[in-house]
Amino acid sequence: MHTLEQLRSGALAGKRRLDLSCDLIELPEEVFGLADTLEVLNLSGNRLRALPHQLPRLHKLQVLFASDNDFTVLPEVLGDCPALQMVGFKANRIAHVPAAALPPALRWLTLTDNAIGHLPTELGERPALQKLMLAGNQLTALPSSLQAAHKLELLRISANRLEHVPDWLTELPRLAWLALAGNAMDWAWASETALPEVPWHALTLGALLGEGASGHIHHVKAAGWPQPLALKLFKGAVTSDGLPEDELAACLAAGQHPTLTTPVARLTEHPAQAQGLLMPLIPAGYTNLAGPPSLQTCTRDVYPLGFTLTAPMALQIASDVAGAVAHLHARGVMHGDLYAHNILIDPVHGQARLGDLGAATRLPGDHPELCQRLFALEVRAMGCLLEELATHAPASGSHALRALAEVCLRPVPDERPTMAEVARQCQVLLTHLAV
């Protein structure tokens, strides 16, 4: 994080990224001294309510973050910034999004956790739009113009007031990651799996294992359980993926599968009434297959430099993940975030486990055609994963993975296979490799 003193002294001259969180109520004039170099401006965690009309003087600005401020309207001056591609105004009080506020080169828009009830038609007229995060607002509909957003790959519309899924949504050729739980769609769900309950006082809290958008994960020991467990303790606030209670419900609906990280018990009697789930502890040595998308990659994961897989490992990972997702689909659950960064692998043998149901959606059992169309979107996400696995495996052993990826990536969703068929194909390939 930078300081006003550094900015005013000239110590930040030539910077391409500026991070200022110092209780600002207006943008310091000295920021414009970086006009010839500044590409990323992070103003999150201040008290800003407006941006100056001179903002386009930052002619190289590509990324602007202004989360956790006091904006009530998305500033129209953003639309005058020709190079601006990424706009993030999470957790403000925005109720109005003017058409003029949408930059012409808009690629990634985050307006999570605001009070937006309507979006302008012009949103669908931004041809580069690839990532749209709108969870935790008051939307009752999406602009029909978004059916022209043929590059849109990730859409988060959980925790709004949508009453139905528009037909055109399931026809978008590149949409692969969708979260829409917590809306007013009046869906009928299958009954959840009953889980044992473990009271808070029966737990011995261990080390913090990690933190996600929706909660903290701790190593715990539970009285009466022979093996150590991991506790996911929900934060209880809206996240970029949606509401914690929807994640919890999806986890319960998912049930058990050997390559899926799902709960074995639920927490009760927490002193602050926090909700929590107890998961099997992943064996030591497992690691994330990749890191999450970067500002540059937008919707695609980032793999370590020089990362490689053997052909058997790539196929094993593909088979394990496809089997886990096919299981979810059979239980009426769309994962919504099928990414390599949500997959843990044994780097020695290649076994994989899929986790993080934060963006998951339970789908209606009485609308099988809608379920099929929505699941077809997730098959495209599987195609992206297969493509990545093939990229990091030897060319001689990746042809079959690439061929399967191409089928999953077909631009017409109805022409893609089901996830059950993808899982079957992966298993056949794995079997043939072992012969």
Protein Blocks (a to p, Z undefined) as FASTA:
>chain_A
ZZfklmmnopmgoiabdcddehiabdcfklmmmmmmpmbdcfehiabfbdcfklmmmmmb
mbdcdehiabfbdcfklmmmmklmbdcdehiabfbdcfklpcfklcbdcfehiabfbdcf
klmmcfkbmbdcfehiabfbdcfklmmmmmbmbdcfehiabfbdcfklmmpfkbcbdcfe
hiaeopacddddddddddfklpccdddfbdcfkbccdddddehiabdcdddddehiacfk
bcfklmmmmmmmnopafkbccdfbdcehifklpacdddddddehiacfbdcddfklomac
cddehiacdfklmmmmmmmmmmmmmmmmmnopaeklacfklcccdfknopacdehjllgc
cddfklmklmmmmmmmmmmmmmmmmmmmmmmpcfklmmmmmmmmmmmmpmblklpccfkl
mmmmmmmmmmmmmZZ
